[in-house]
Amino acid sequence: MPLAPETTLESLIELTELESELIVVADAAAMQQVVAERAELLAQLPAELPESCRALVGRFCELAAANEQSATAAAGVLRRELGQLSSGRSAVSAYAQAAPPVSMDRRG
């Protein structure tokens, strides 16, 4: 027997709150699980929700939008950090190519 729409929406809100925490710690594996669970819950909702669900739908949409903004910001930070790492590696590689070879032999 399917859950009442209110119960399903409450579960969706809980998952979306968890997703918010997972975005902060960048736990991609757990976020994939949340996305799968959310899809299952969304599939259980009727095409038309009763008026009594309006506040729950609003809360869910508000949380989901905030998570999307947080994830976008986190992705931007990650891209910048990866860019800095790439620049650092290029500098180290250039330095390594310019440095004379060093013997690792104890004799020399």
C-alpha positions as CSV (number, residue, x, y, z in Angstrom):
1,M,0.0,0.0,0.0
2,P,1.5,3.4,-1.0
3,L,2.2,6.0,1.6
4,A,0.0,9.0,2.0
5,P,1.2,12.0,-0.1
6,E,2.0,13.9,3.1
7,T,4.2,11.1,4.4
8,T,6.0,10.8,1.1
9,L,6.6,14.6,1.0
10,E,7.9,14.5,4.6
11,S,10.3,11.7,3.6
12,L,11.4,13.8,0.6
13,I,12.1,16.8,2.9
14,E,14.2,14.6,5.2
15,L,16.2,13.3,2.2
16,T,16.7,16.8,0.9
17,E,17.9,18.0,4.3
18,L,20.3,15.0,4.3
19,E,21.5,15.9,0.8
20,S,22.3,19.4,2.1
21,E,24.7,17.9,4.7
22,L,26.2,15.6,2.1
23,I,26.9,18.6,-0.3
24,V,28.9,20.2,2.5
25,V,31.1,17.2,3.1
26,A,31.1,16.3,-0.7
27,D,30.0,12.7,-0.1
28,A,29.2,11.8,-3.7
29,A,28.5,8.1,-3.0
30,A,25.9,8.9,-0.4
31,M,24.4,11.6,-2.6
32,Q,23.9,9.1,-5.3
33,Q,21.9,7.0,-2.9
34,V,19.8,10.0,-1.8
35,V,19.1,10.8,-5.5
36,A,17.9,7.2,-6.1
37,E,15.7,7.2,-3.0
38,R,14.2,10.5,-4.0
39,A,13.4,9.2,-7.4
40,E,11.6,6.3,-5.8
41,L,9.6,8.6,-3.5
42,L,8.7,11.0,-6.3
43,A,7.4,8.1,-8.4
44,Q,5.0,7.3,-5.5
45,L,3.4,10.7,-5.5
46,P,0.1,11.1,-7.4
47,A,0.0,13.4,-10.4
48,E,-2.2,15.8,-8.4
49,L,-1.6,16.5,-4.8
50,P,-4.2,17.5,-2.3
51,E,-4.3,21.1,-1.1
52,S,-3.2,19.9,2.3
53,C,0.3,19.2,0.8
54,R,0.9,22.8,-0.4
55,A,3.2,23.8,2.5
56,L,5.2,20.5,2.3
57,V,5.6,20.9,-1.4
58,G,6.8,24.5,-0.8
59,R,9.3,23.4,1.8
60,F,10.6,20.6,-0.5
61,C,11.1,23.0,-3.4
62,E,12.8,25.6,-1.2
63,L,15.2,23.0,0.1
64,A,15.9,21.5,-3.3
65,A,16.6,25.0,-4.8
66,A,19.0,25.8,-1.9
67,N,20.8,22.5,-2.5
68,E,21.1,23.2,-6.2
69,Q,22.7,26.5,-5.4
70,S,25.0,25.0,-2.8
71,A,26.1,22.2,-5.1
72,T,26.8,24.7,-7.9
73,A,28.9,26.8,-5.6
74,A,30.8,23.7,-4.3
75,A,31.5,22.6,-7.8
76,G,32.9,26.1,-8.6
77,V,35.2,25.9,-5.6
78,L,36.3,22.4,-6.7
79,R,37.0,23.5,-10.2
80,R,39.1,26.4,-9.0
81,E,41.1,24.2,-6.6
82,L,41.7,21.6,-9.4
83,G,42.9,24.5,-11.6
84,Q,45.3,25.6,-9.0
85,L,46.6,22.0,-8.6
86,S,47.0,21.7,-12.3
87,S,49.0,25.0,-12.4
88,G,51.2,23.8,-9.5
89,R,51.9,20.6,-11.3
90,S,52.9,22.4,-14.4
91,A,55.3,24.6,-12.5
92,V,56.8,21.6,-10.7
93,S,57.1,19.7,-14.0
94,A,58.8,22.7,-15.7
95,Y,61.2,23.0,-12.7
96,A,62.0,19.3,-12.8
97,Q,62.8,19.5,-16.5
98,A,65.1,22.5,-15.9
99,A,67.0,21.0,-13.0
100,P,70.2,19.0,-13.7
101,P,69.9,15.3,-13.1
102,V,71.0,14.2,-9.6
103,S,72.7,10.9,-9.0
104,M,71.1,8.6,-6.5
105,D,74.2,6.4,-6.5
106,R,76.1,6.7,-3.2
107,R,79.4,6.8,-5.0
108,G,78.6,9.8,-7.0
